[in-house]
């Protein structure tokens, strides 16, 4: 295992079993990692899918490829996995609300195009934010969310200037200048979604501080339904690295689904 936690972002990973385009745009695609046929006797229900939403502070410089090591590991462990793409800020058409509309369209295409009965959304960083929004706006088939260091308090994300003011880039300005837009896009403002949310956050995360997840849990989390797991000695990228200890915590959350 490399000492640099960012190494997972560029680590070679198996290609997906197939890529499914549902429109003409390069972002209108999701990748499928099929469950291993005999992963130690733990193969899951083929109608239940894990849907991964990548992070990158909603910016176009990041795409789904850096979650391929995680997708491959989860498929190896017996899960049907789909990896969504979307346009980030900096790409033509990216920003609010089209970035969110992209993931919503991808989820709808997955649901209708595959034998999907239930979906657990797993989002990292900005992807955690998008996953919780999906649970609010596209509940059909979605039965839970796992947020990995998710930007779930968008006002706090903006006020802290995280990701070089990534929230402002996504929404087009400051919370006080665009209150209606932030109210529409901020998971804290929307309250709890209609499905359980599990939050996993590294205590040593200096990109999205653990206080962001604590804020969501304190303000809208439901005791007994939602849960925050804080991991000591874990930073931002360890949460998506199947070679690091946090992977076992993620698989525990998935197993509880």
C-alpha atoms as an extended CHARMM CRD file, in Angstrom:
* protein
*
       257  EXT
         1         1  UNK       CA              0.0000000000        0.0000000000        0.0000000000  PROA      1               0.0000000000
         2         2  UNK       CA              1.3840000000        3.3760000000       -0.9910000000  PROA      2               0.0000000000
         3         3  UNK       CA              2.0680000000        6.0240000000        1.6710000000  PROA      3               0.0000000000
         4         4  UNK       CA              0.4290000000        8.7660000000       -0.3930000000  PROA      4               0.0000000000
         5         5  UNK       CA             -3.3380000000        8.4670000000        0.1670000000  PROA      5               0.0000000000
         6         6  UNK       CA             -3.9950000000       10.2170000000       -3.1520000000  PROA      6               0.0000000000
         7         7  UNK       CA             -2.4080000000        7.2950000000       -4.9860000000  PROA      7               0.0000000000
         8         8  UNK       CA             -5.8250000000        5.6300000000       -5.1930000000  PROA      8               0.0000000000
         9         9  UNK       CA             -6.9640000000        8.3930000000       -7.5650000000  PROA      9               0.0000000000
        10        10  UNK       CA             -4.6570000000        7.1480000000      -10.3170000000  PROA      10              0.0000000000
        11        11  UNK       CA             -4.2390000000        3.4800000000       -9.3670000000  PROA      11              0.0000000000
        12        12  UNK       CA             -4.7950000000        1.0620000000      -12.2640000000  PROA      12              0.0000000000
        13        13  UNK       CA             -8.0370000000       -0.8460000000      -11.8630000000  PROA      13              0.0000000000
        14        14  UNK       CA             -9.9510000000       -3.4810000000      -13.8100000000  PROA      14              0.0000000000
        15        15  UNK       CA            -12.0790000000       -2.1710000000      -16.6230000000  PROA      15              0.0000000000
        16        16  UNK       CA            -15.8260000000       -2.3140000000      -16.0700000000  PROA      16              0.0000000000
        17        17  UNK       CA            -17.7190000000       -5.2940000000      -17.3950000000  PROA      17              0.0000000000
        18        18  UNK       CA            -19.6420000000       -2.9000000000      -19.5820000000  PROA      18              0.0000000000
        19        19  UNK       CA            -20.3050000000        0.7880000000      -20.0750000000  PROA      19              0.0000000000
        20        20  UNK       CA            -23.8580000000        1.8690000000      -20.8060000000  PROA      20              0.0000000000
        21        21  UNK       CA            -24.4670000000        5.0950000000      -22.7140000000  PROA      21              0.0000000000
        22        22  UNK       CA            -27.9680000000        6.4900000000      -22.2980000000  PROA      22              0.0000000000
        23        23  UNK       CA            -27.4820000000        9.6550000000      -24.3340000000  PROA      23              0.0000000000
        24        24  UNK       CA            -25.1000000000       11.3400000000      -26.7860000000  PROA      24              0.0000000000
        25        25  UNK       CA            -23.0620000000       13.2590000000      -24.1920000000  PROA      25              0.0000000000
        26        26  UNK       CA            -19.8070000000       11.9040000000      -22.7970000000  PROA      26              0.0000000000
        27        27  UNK       CA            -21.2930000000       12.3100000000      -19.3150000000  PROA      27              0.0000000000
        28        28  UNK       CA            -24.4020000000       10.2770000000      -20.1630000000  PROA      28              0.0000000000
        29        29  UNK       CA            -22.9140000000        6.9600000000      -19.1520000000  PROA      29              0.0000000000
        30        30  UNK       CA            -22.6540000000        4.5780000000      -16.2630000000  PROA      30              0.0000000000
        31        31  UNK       CA            -20.2540000000        1.6800000000      -15.8040000000  PROA      31              0.0000000000
        32        32  UNK       CA            -21.2330000000       -1.7410000000      -14.5300000000  PROA      32              0.0000000000
        33        33  UNK       CA            -19.0280000000       -3.9460000000      -12.3870000000  PROA      33              0.0000000000
        34        34  UNK       CA            -20.7960000000       -7.2980000000      -12.1790000000  PROA      34              0.0000000000
        35        35  UNK       CA            -20.8100000000       -9.2250000000       -8.9310000000  PROA      35              0.0000000000
        36        36  UNK       CA            -18.3210000000      -12.0600000000       -8.7100000000  PROA      36              0.0000000000
        37        37  UNK       CA            -20.1330000000      -15.3400000000       -9.2930000000  PROA      37              0.0000000000
        38        38  UNK       CA            -18.6810000000      -17.0710000000       -6.2450000000  PROA      38              0.0000000000
        39        39  UNK       CA            -17.0840000000      -14.5770000000       -3.8630000000  PROA      39              0.0000000000
        40        40  UNK       CA            -16.6530000000      -16.9780000000       -0.9690000000  PROA      40              0.0000000000
        41        41  UNK       CA            -20.3430000000      -17.7220000000       -0.8370000000  PROA      41              0.0000000000
        42        42  UNK       CA            -21.3630000000      -14.0930000000       -0.1940000000  PROA      42              0.0000000000
        43        43  UNK       CA            -22.8550000000      -13.2260000000       -3.5700000000  PROA      43              0.0000000000
        44        44  UNK       CA            -25.8130000000      -10.8990000000       -3.0830000000  PROA      44              0.0000000000
        45        45  UNK       CA            -29.2260000000      -10.5590000000       -4.6620000000  PROA      45              0.0000000000
        46        46  UNK       CA            -28.7410000000       -9.5670000000       -8.3350000000  PROA      46              0.0000000000
        47        47  UNK       CA            -31.6640000000       -7.1740000000       -8.0270000000  PROA      47              0.0000000000
        48        48  UNK       CA            -29.8580000000       -5.1100000000       -5.3840000000  PROA      48              0.0000000000
        49        49  UNK       CA            -27.2430000000       -2.6560000000       -6.6280000000  PROA      49              0.0000000000
        50        50  UNK       CA            -24.6450000000       -0.3760000000       -5.1400000000  PROA      50              0.0000000000
        51        51  UNK       CA            -24.5490000000        2.9060000000       -7.0450000000  PROA      51              0.0000000000
        52        52  UNK       CA            -21.3210000000        4.8810000000       -6.6630000000  PROA      52              0.0000000000
        53        53  UNK       CA            -21.2260000000        8.6670000000       -7.0960000000  PROA      53              0.0000000000
        54        54  UNK       CA            -17.7180000000       10.0920000000       -7.3260000000  PROA      54              0.0000000000
        55        55  UNK       CA            -16.4150000000       13.2470000000       -5.7070000000  PROA      55              0.0000000000
        56        56  UNK       CA            -13.9940000000       15.9570000000       -6.7480000000  PROA      56              0.0000000000
        57        57  UNK       CA            -15.7510000000       19.0430000000       -5.3530000000  PROA      57              0.0000000000
        58        58  UNK       CA            -18.1870000000       18.9430000000       -8.3000000000  PROA      58              0.0000000000
        59        59  UNK       CA            -15.3460000000       19.9960000000      -10.6450000000  PROA      59              0.0000000000
        60        60  UNK       CA            -14.8050000000       18.6680000000      -14.1370000000  PROA      60              0.0000000000
        61        61  UNK       CA            -11.1570000000       17.8160000000      -13.3940000000  PROA      61              0.0000000000
        62        62  UNK       CA            -12.3540000000       14.6390000000      -11.6610000000  PROA      62              0.0000000000
        63        63  UNK       CA            -14.4180000000       11.8430000000      -13.1200000000  PROA      63              0.0000000000
        64        64  UNK       CA            -15.6480000000        8.3530000000      -12.3120000000  PROA      64              0.0000000000
        65        65  UNK       CA            -12.3390000000        6.6280000000      -13.0910000000  PROA      65              0.0000000000
        66        66  UNK       CA            -10.8580000000        7.2790000000       -9.6630000000  PROA      66              0.0000000000
        67        67  UNK       CA            -13.6030000000        5.1480000000       -8.0760000000  PROA      67              0.0000000000
        68        68  UNK       CA            -12.8770000000        2.1360000000      -10.2670000000  PROA      68              0.0000000000
        69        69  UNK       CA            -10.6260000000        0.4530000000       -7.6510000000  PROA      69              0.0000000000
        70        70  UNK       CA            -13.4800000000        0.7060000000       -5.1470000000  PROA      70              0.0000000000
        71        71  UNK       CA            -16.0740000000       -0.4630000000       -7.6760000000  PROA      71              0.0000000000
        72        72  UNK       CA            -13.9550000000       -3.4800000000       -8.6140000000  PROA      72              0.0000000000
        73        73  UNK       CA            -13.4070000000       -4.4260000000       -4.9640000000  PROA      73              0.0000000000
        74        74  UNK       CA            -17.1110000000       -4.2240000000       -4.1330000000  PROA      74              0.0000000000
        75        75  UNK       CA            -17.9610000000       -6.3540000000       -7.1750000000  PROA      75              0.0000000000
        76        76  UNK       CA            -15.2990000000       -8.8730000000       -6.1460000000  PROA      76              0.0000000000
        77        77  UNK       CA            -17.0640000000       -9.0670000000       -2.7850000000  PROA      77              0.0000000000
        78        78  UNK       CA            -20.3480000000       -9.9980000000       -4.4010000000  PROA      78              0.0000000000
        79        79  UNK       CA            -22.1670000000       -6.7510000000       -5.1680000000  PROA      79              0.0000000000
        80        80  UNK       CA            -23.6800000000       -5.5070000000       -8.3840000000  PROA      80              0.0000000000
        81        81  UNK       CA            -22.0730000000       -2.0800000000       -8.8210000000  PROA      81              0.0000000000
        82        82  UNK       CA            -22.8760000000        0.8710000000      -11.0600000000  PROA      82              0.0000000000
        83        83  UNK       CA            -20.5840000000        3.8940000000      -11.3150000000  PROA      83              0.0000000000
        84        84  UNK       CA            -22.3020000000        7.1030000000      -12.4480000000  PROA      84              0.0000000000
        85        85  UNK       CA            -20.8130000000       10.0010000000      -14.3940000000  PROA      85              0.0000000000
        86        86  UNK       CA            -21.8640000000       13.6640000000      -14.4900000000  PROA      86              0.0000000000
        87        87  UNK       CA            -20.6810000000       17.0610000000      -15.7040000000  PROA      87              0.0000000000
        88        88  UNK       CA            -18.8460000000       19.1160000000      -13.1460000000  PROA      88              0.0000000000
        89        89  UNK       CA            -18.2070000000       22.8360000000      -12.9540000000  PROA      89              0.0000000000
        90        90  UNK       CA            -15.7670000000       23.9040000000      -15.6140000000  PROA      90              0.0000000000
        91        91  UNK       CA            -17.3380000000       21.6220000000      -18.2130000000  PROA      91              0.0000000000
        92        92  UNK       CA            -19.8050000000       22.9870000000      -20.7340000000  PROA      92              0.0000000000
        93        93  UNK       CA            -23.2330000000       22.8160000000      -19.1100000000  PROA      93              0.0000000000
        94        94  UNK       CA            -21.8890000000       21.8870000000      -15.6790000000  PROA      94              0.0000000000
        95        95  UNK       CA            -23.0600000000       23.6140000000      -12.5070000000  PROA      95              0.0000000000
        96        96  UNK       CA            -26.3850000000       23.9550000000      -10.7800000000  PROA      96              0.0000000000
        97        97  UNK       CA            -28.8110000000       22.4160000000      -11.4770000000  PROA      97              0.0000000000
        98        98  UNK       CA            -27.4120000000       20.4370000000      -14.4260000000  PROA      98              0.0000000000
        99        99  UNK       CA            -24.7360000000       18.6200000000      -12.4090000000  PROA      99              0.0000000000
       100       100  UNK       CA            -27.4510000000       17.1790000000      -10.1940000000  PROA      100             0.0000000000
       101       101  UNK       CA            -29.7650000000       16.5490000000      -13.1510000000  PROA      101             0.0000000000
       102       102  UNK       CA            -26.9970000000       14.4550000000      -14.7310000000  PROA      102             0.0000000000
       103       103  UNK       CA            -26.7720000000       12.0500000000      -11.7960000000  PROA      103             0.0000000000
       104       104  UNK       CA            -30.5440000000       11.9030000000      -11.5420000000  PROA      104             0.0000000000
       105       105  UNK       CA            -30.7550000000       10.9650000000      -15.2330000000  PROA      105             0.0000000000
       106       106  UNK       CA            -28.0540000000        8.3420000000      -14.7820000000  PROA      106             0.0000000000
       107       107  UNK       CA            -29.8800000000        6.7790000000      -11.8580000000  PROA      107             0.0000000000
       108       108  UNK       CA            -33.1410000000        6.7030000000      -13.7910000000  PROA      108             0.0000000000
       109       109  UNK       CA            -31.4100000000        5.0850000000      -16.7750000000  PROA      109             0.0000000000
       110       110  UNK       CA            -29.8480000000        2.4510000000      -14.5270000000  PROA      110             0.0000000000
       111       111  UNK       CA            -33.1560000000        1.6780000000      -12.8640000000  PROA      111             0.0000000000
       112       112  UNK       CA            -34.9850000000        1.1530000000      -16.1480000000  PROA      112             0.0000000000
       113       113  UNK       CA            -32.1170000000       -0.4160000000      -18.1000000000  PROA      113             0.0000000000
       114       114  UNK       CA            -31.0590000000       -3.1290000000      -15.6620000000  PROA      114             0.0000000000
       115       115  UNK       CA            -32.8470000000       -5.6680000000      -13.5150000000  PROA      115             0.0000000000
       116       116  UNK       CA            -32.7960000000       -3.2890000000      -10.5380000000  PROA      116             0.0000000000
       117       117  UNK       CA            -35.1500000000       -3.6170000000       -7.6160000000  PROA      117             0.0000000000
       118       118  UNK       CA            -33.2400000000       -1.8280000000       -4.8510000000  PROA      118             0.0000000000
       119       119  UNK       CA            -30.3320000000        0.6290000000       -4.9040000000  PROA      119             0.0000000000
       120       120  UNK       CA            -27.9890000000        1.7170000000       -2.1360000000  PROA      120             0.0000000000
       121       121  UNK       CA            -26.3000000000        4.9980000000       -3.0570000000  PROA      121             0.0000000000
       122       122  UNK       CA            -22.6530000000        5.3950000000       -2.0060000000  PROA      122             0.0000000000
       123       123  UNK       CA            -21.2110000000        8.8730000000       -2.5480000000  PROA      123             0.0000000000
       124       124  UNK       CA            -17.8020000000       10.2960000000       -1.7130000000  PROA      124             0.0000000000
       125       125  UNK       CA            -17.2250000000       13.9780000000       -0.8900000000  PROA      125             0.0000000000
       126       126  UNK       CA            -19.2460000000       15.9680000000       -3.4430000000  PROA      126             0.0000000000
       127       127  UNK       CA            -20.7280000000       12.6280000000       -4.4570000000  PROA      127             0.0000000000
       128       128  UNK       CA            -22.0750000000       12.2100000000       -0.9300000000  PROA      128             0.0000000000
       129       129  UNK       CA            -23.9250000000       15.4890000000       -1.3640000000  PROA      129             0.0000000000
       130       130  UNK       CA            -25.3350000000       14.3660000000       -4.7190000000  PROA      130             0.0000000000
       131       131  UNK       CA            -26.3100000000       10.9530000000       -3.3250000000  PROA      131             0.0000000000
       132       132  UNK       CA            -28.3550000000       12.4680000000       -0.4970000000  PROA      132             0.0000000000
       133       133  UNK       CA            -30.0510000000       14.8260000000       -2.9820000000  PROA      133             0.0000000000
       134       134  UNK       CA            -30.8850000000       11.8220000000       -5.1550000000  PROA      134             0.0000000000
       135       135  UNK       CA            -32.5400000000       10.1690000000       -2.1640000000  PROA      135             0.0000000000
       136       136  UNK       CA            -34.7180000000       13.2630000000       -1.7650000000  PROA      136             0.0000000000
       137       137  UNK       CA            -35.6790000000       13.6550000000       -5.4140000000  PROA      137             0.0000000000
       138       138  UNK       CA            -35.5570000000       10.1420000000       -6.8680000000  PROA      138             0.0000000000
       139       139  UNK       CA            -36.7230000000        7.7550000000       -4.1600000000  PROA      139             0.0000000000
       140       140  UNK       CA            -37.9380000000        5.0390000000       -6.5360000000  PROA      140             0.0000000000
       141       141  UNK       CA            -35.7870000000        1.9890000000       -5.8610000000  PROA      141             0.0000000000
       142       142  UNK       CA            -33.4310000000        3.8770000000       -3.5120000000  PROA      142             0.0000000000
       143       143  UNK       CA            -33.4260000000        2.2580000000       -0.0850000000  PROA      143             0.0000000000
       144       144  UNK       CA            -30.4600000000        3.9450000000        1.6090000000  PROA      144             0.0000000000
       145       145  UNK       CA            -27.4270000000        6.2030000000        1.3330000000  PROA      145             0.0000000000
       146       146  UNK       CA            -23.8410000000        5.8380000000        2.5460000000  PROA      146             0.0000000000
       147       147  UNK       CA            -22.0770000000        9.2000000000        2.5730000000  PROA      147             0.0000000000
       148       148  UNK       CA            -18.2770000000        9.0230000000        2.6560000000  PROA      148             0.0000000000
       149       149  UNK       CA            -17.0130000000       12.4260000000        3.8480000000  PROA      149             0.0000000000
       150       150  UNK       CA            -19.9880000000       13.9920000000        2.1160000000  PROA      150             0.0000000000
       151       151  UNK       CA            -20.4520000000       17.7430000000        1.7190000000  PROA      151             0.0000000000
       152       152  UNK       CA            -23.8220000000       17.4780000000        3.4250000000  PROA      152             0.0000000000
       153       153  UNK       CA            -23.9200000000       20.9920000000        4.8860000000  PROA      153             0.0000000000
       154       154  UNK       CA            -23.5540000000       23.1390000000        1.7880000000  PROA      154             0.0000000000
       155       155  UNK       CA            -23.6330000000       26.4640000000        3.6310000000  PROA      155             0.0000000000
       156       156  UNK       CA            -20.8080000000       25.3060000000        5.9020000000  PROA      156             0.0000000000
       157       157  UNK       CA            -18.9010000000       24.0150000000        2.8730000000  PROA      157             0.0000000000
       158       158  UNK       CA            -19.2160000000       27.4770000000        1.3310000000  PROA      158             0.0000000000
       159       159  UNK       CA            -18.3930000000       29.3990000000        4.5090000000  PROA      159             0.0000000000
       160       160  UNK       CA            -15.2280000000       27.3380000000        5.0370000000  PROA      160             0.0000000000
       161       161  UNK       CA            -14.2270000000       27.8830000000        1.4130000000  PROA      161             0.0000000000
       162       162  UNK       CA            -13.6410000000       24.1550000000        0.9390000000  PROA      162             0.0000000000
       163       163  UNK       CA            -12.1470000000       23.0190000000       -2.3490000000  PROA      163             0.0000000000
       164       164  UNK       CA            -11.1610000000       26.5540000000       -3.3410000000  PROA      164             0.0000000000
       165       165  UNK       CA            -14.7640000000       27.7450000000       -2.9560000000  PROA      165             0.0000000000
       166       166  UNK       CA            -16.2110000000       24.7270000000       -4.7160000000  PROA      166             0.0000000000
       167       167  UNK       CA            -19.7430000000       25.2090000000       -3.3830000000  PROA      167             0.0000000000
       168       168  UNK       CA            -19.7760000000       28.7790000000       -4.6930000000  PROA      168             0.0000000000
       169       169  UNK       CA            -18.5880000000       27.5060000000       -8.0830000000  PROA      169             0.0000000000
       170       170  UNK       CA            -21.3830000000       24.9210000000       -8.1490000000  PROA      170             0.0000000000
       171       171  UNK       CA            -24.1940000000       27.2400000000       -7.0580000000  PROA      171             0.0000000000
       172       172  UNK       CA            -22.9240000000       30.4170000000       -8.6810000000  PROA      172             0.0000000000
       173       173  UNK       CA            -22.3660000000       32.5540000000       -5.5970000000  PROA      173             0.0000000000
       174       174  UNK       CA            -22.5500000000       32.9350000000       -1.8320000000  PROA      174             0.0000000000
       175       175  UNK       CA            -25.3190000000       31.5120000000        0.3910000000  PROA      175             0.0000000000
       176       176  UNK       CA            -26.5430000000       34.9380000000        1.4860000000  PROA      176             0.0000000000
       177       177  UNK       CA            -26.7690000000       36.1030000000       -2.1180000000  PROA      177             0.0000000000
       178       178  UNK       CA            -28.5790000000       32.9940000000       -3.3910000000  PROA      178             0.0000000000
       179       179  UNK       CA            -30.6960000000       31.7700000000       -0.4690000000  PROA      179             0.0000000000
       180       180  UNK       CA            -33.3240000000       30.0370000000       -2.6010000000  PROA      180             0.0000000000
       181       181  UNK       CA            -30.7260000000       28.1540000000       -4.6100000000  PROA      181             0.0000000000
       182       182  UNK       CA            -28.8900000000       26.9760000000       -1.5020000000  PROA      182             0.0000000000
       183       183  UNK       CA            -32.1860000000       25.9550000000        0.1000000000  PROA      183             0.0000000000
       184       184  UNK       CA            -32.8790000000       23.7780000000       -2.9250000000  PROA      184             0.0000000000
       185       185  UNK       CA            -29.4060000000       22.2210000000       -3.0110000000  PROA      185             0.0000000000
       186       186  UNK       CA            -28.3860000000       21.9550000000        0.6500000000  PROA      186             0.0000000000
       187       187  UNK       CA            -29.1310000000       18.6020000000        2.3590000000  PROA      187             0.0000000000
       188       188  UNK       CA            -29.3470000000       20.3450000000        5.7310000000  PROA      188             0.0000000000
       189       189  UNK       CA            -32.0500000000       22.6780000000        4.4250000000  PROA      189             0.0000000000
       190       190  UNK       CA            -33.9750000000       19.7460000000        2.9350000000  PROA      190             0.0000000000
       191       191  UNK       CA            -34.0020000000       17.7640000000        6.1640000000  PROA      191             0.0000000000
       192       192  UNK       CA            -33.7730000000       13.9850000000        6.3520000000  PROA      192             0.0000000000
       193       193  UNK       CA            -34.5310000000       12.0330000000        3.1600000000  PROA      193             0.0000000000
       194       194  UNK       CA            -37.1230000000        9.2420000000        3.1370000000  PROA      194             0.0000000000
       195       195  UNK       CA            -34.4260000000        6.5380000000        3.4840000000  PROA      195             0.0000000000
       196       196  UNK       CA            -31.7300000000        5.8410000000        6.1050000000  PROA      196             0.0000000000
       197       197  UNK       CA            -28.3960000000        7.6400000000        5.7840000000  PROA      197             0.0000000000
       198       198  UNK       CA            -25.1000000000        6.2920000000        7.1040000000  PROA      198             0.0000000000
       199       199  UNK       CA            -22.2650000000        8.8040000000        7.3130000000  PROA      199             0.0000000000
       200       200  UNK       CA            -18.6280000000        7.6890000000        7.4400000000  PROA      200             0.0000000000
       201       201  UNK       CA            -15.9760000000       10.3520000000        7.9740000000  PROA      201             0.0000000000
       202       202  UNK       CA            -12.2720000000       10.3480000000        8.7660000000  PROA      202             0.0000000000
       203       203  UNK       CA            -11.2920000000       12.2750000000       11.8720000000  PROA      203             0.0000000000
       204       204  UNK       CA             -8.1410000000       13.5230000000       10.1100000000  PROA      204             0.0000000000
       205       205  UNK       CA             -9.9150000000       14.7640000000        6.9800000000  PROA      205             0.0000000000
       206       206  UNK       CA             -8.5630000000       18.2120000000        6.0850000000  PROA      206             0.0000000000
       207       207  UNK       CA            -10.4530000000       18.5140000000        2.7890000000  PROA      207             0.0000000000
       208       208  UNK       CA            -13.9610000000       18.0410000000        4.1110000000  PROA      208             0.0000000000
       209       209  UNK       CA            -13.6620000000       18.3300000000        7.9090000000  PROA      209             0.0000000000
       210       210  UNK       CA            -15.6680000000       15.8790000000        9.9790000000  PROA      210             0.0000000000
       211       211  UNK       CA            -17.6290000000       18.8320000000       11.3500000000  PROA      211             0.0000000000
       212       212  UNK       CA            -19.5610000000       18.9290000000        8.0640000000  PROA      212             0.0000000000
       213       213  UNK       CA            -21.0010000000       15.4530000000        8.6870000000  PROA      213             0.0000000000
       214       214  UNK       CA            -21.5230000000       16.2540000000       12.3590000000  PROA      214             0.0000000000
       215       215  UNK       CA            -23.5670000000       19.3020000000       11.3720000000  PROA      215             0.0000000000
       216       216  UNK       CA            -25.8990000000       17.2500000000        9.1650000000  PROA      216             0.0000000000
       217       217  UNK       CA            -26.2990000000       14.5940000000       11.8370000000  PROA      217             0.0000000000
       218       218  UNK       CA            -26.9010000000       17.1030000000       14.6260000000  PROA      218             0.0000000000
       219       219  UNK       CA            -29.3890000000       19.1750000000       12.6640000000  PROA      219             0.0000000000
       220       220  UNK       CA            -31.4220000000       16.6570000000       10.6640000000  PROA      220             0.0000000000
       221       221  UNK       CA            -30.2010000000       13.1440000000       11.4950000000  PROA      221             0.0000000000
       222       222  UNK       CA            -32.7260000000       10.7480000000       13.0200000000  PROA      222             0.0000000000
       223       223  UNK       CA            -31.5040000000        8.7480000000       16.0350000000  PROA      223             0.0000000000
       224       224  UNK       CA            -31.9780000000        5.0580000000       15.3980000000  PROA      224             0.0000000000
       225       225  UNK       CA            -32.3070000000        5.5700000000       11.6380000000  PROA      225             0.0000000000
       226       226  UNK       CA            -29.2480000000        7.5850000000       10.6200000000  PROA      226             0.0000000000
       227       227  UNK       CA            -25.7400000000        7.0990000000       11.9660000000  PROA      227             0.0000000000
       228       228  UNK       CA            -22.3630000000        8.8450000000       11.8720000000  PROA      228             0.0000000000
       229       229  UNK       CA            -19.2170000000        6.7170000000       12.1030000000  PROA      229             0.0000000000
       230       230  UNK       CA            -16.0140000000        8.6800000000       12.7150000000  PROA      230             0.0000000000
       231       231  UNK       CA            -12.7740000000        6.8980000000       11.8780000000  PROA      231             0.0000000000
       232       232  UNK       CA             -9.6020000000        7.7980000000       13.7850000000  PROA      232             0.0000000000
       233       233  UNK       CA             -6.3560000000        8.0980000000       11.8080000000  PROA      233             0.0000000000
       234       234  UNK       CA             -8.2680000000        8.3700000000        8.5400000000  PROA      234             0.0000000000
       235       235  UNK       CA             -8.1390000000       11.2260000000        6.0320000000  PROA      235             0.0000000000
       236       236  UNK       CA            -10.2090000000       11.9840000000        2.9480000000  PROA      236             0.0000000000
       237       237  UNK       CA             -9.0410000000        9.4640000000        0.3680000000  PROA      237             0.0000000000
       238       238  UNK       CA             -8.6960000000        6.4600000000        2.6520000000  PROA      238             0.0000000000
       239       239  UNK       CA            -12.4810000000        6.1780000000        2.5580000000  PROA      239             0.0000000000
       240       240  UNK       CA            -12.4510000000        5.1230000000       -1.1060000000  PROA      240             0.0000000000
       241       241  UNK       CA             -9.3360000000        2.9340000000       -0.9870000000  PROA      241             0.0000000000
       242       242  UNK       CA            -10.0970000000       -0.8080000000       -0.7690000000  PROA      242             0.0000000000
       243       243  UNK       CA             -6.5340000000       -1.4040000000        0.4800000000  PROA      243             0.0000000000
       244       244  UNK       CA             -7.0330000000        0.6970000000        3.6060000000  PROA      244             0.0000000000
       245       245  UNK       CA             -8.8570000000       -0.0970000000        6.8710000000  PROA      245             0.0000000000
       246       246  UNK       CA            -11.8180000000        2.1420000000        6.0710000000  PROA      246             0.0000000000
       247       247  UNK       CA            -12.9230000000       -0.3460000000        3.4110000000  PROA      247             0.0000000000
       248       248  UNK       CA            -13.9800000000       -2.7730000000        6.1320000000  PROA      248             0.0000000000
       249       249  UNK       CA            -16.1360000000       -0.0550000000        7.6860000000  PROA      249             0.0000000000
       250       250  UNK       CA            -17.7790000000        0.6450000000        4.3230000000  PROA      250             0.0000000000
       251       251  UNK       CA            -18.5510000000       -3.0310000000        3.8130000000  PROA      251             0.0000000000
       252       252  UNK       CA            -20.0970000000       -3.1360000000        7.2960000000  PROA      252             0.0000000000
       253       253  UNK       CA            -22.4410000000       -0.2920000000        6.3410000000  PROA      253             0.0000000000
       254       254  UNK       CA            -23.3280000000       -2.0590000000        3.1080000000  PROA      254             0.0000000000
       255       255  UNK       CA            -23.9610000000       -5.3350000000        4.9580000000  PROA      255             0.0000000000
       256       256  UNK       CA            -26.3610000000       -3.5350000000        7.2920000000  PROA      256             0.0000000000
       257       257  UNK       CA            -28.4570000000       -2.4410000000        4.2960000000  PROA      257             0.0000000000
